Amino acid sequence: MVPPLLTWIITAQSTAPTPAPMVAATEKPVQWMTLQELRYERDRTRPAWETTELDGVLADGHLPVFSQDAHRHQVVANELPRRPGGG
């Protein structure tokens, strides 16, 4: 026979909702970021944007594939001018 407390623990664990997956700091929506966080994120992702090769875009008609950080840099750079004091 299983003790009542152990039965309760097993039942509680099996019916507990699964926690939401952890969201990386870089995945935080820019709308929820403070001005300081946006500036930090822009500075952190700037090297990836600066090393992105953009010269061949018009030559072959294809857009370059951006790294995740380069794309994030553009998203943050577009959000900053929308904020008071962020331009």
Secondary structure by P-SEA (a helix, b strand, c coil): cccaaaaaaaaaaaacccccccccccccccccccaaaaaaaaaaaaaaaaaccccccccccccccccaaaaaaaaaaaaaaaccccc
